[in-house]
Amino acid sequence: MPVYDQNQLLSMIDQASFAMDDVLLYLDTHPCDRAALNYYQYAAKMRQNAMDTYSANYGPLTVDQVRSDQYWTWVQGRWPWEGKGGASVCGTMKNGCSTR
C-alpha cells in the first residue's frame, strides 16, 4: 500500500466501511448476487489493508488490533479525534462551523 497520512487512512477506512455496510444491506435481500458478494470482499480487503496500515503507523483503532506482547498499546498515543498536539477536534465542523 502506498504511503498515506493519518487523515487519508481514516478517510479510506470510512469509505470502505460505508461501502461494506451498503452492500451488506443489498446482500440481505439478494444473497445469490455474485457480483455484490465480490464487491463486498473487495471492500473488506481494502478496509483491512487500510486498518492494518493505520495500526502499524499510528496505533490500533480497535482493541483487536493490539499486536504487542510486551505492553498494552491500546491506550498509547493520541486518539484520532484528539488531533495534533492533543487539541480535541470533537464538535468542530468544516468551514469554521462548530457545535459548541
Buried (B, 14 or more C-beta within 10 A) or exposed (E): EEEBEEEBBBEBBEBBBEBBEEBEEBBEEEEEBEEBBEBBEBBBEBBEBBBBBBBEEBBBBEEEBBEEEEEEBBEEEBEBEEEEEEEEEEEBEEEEEEEE
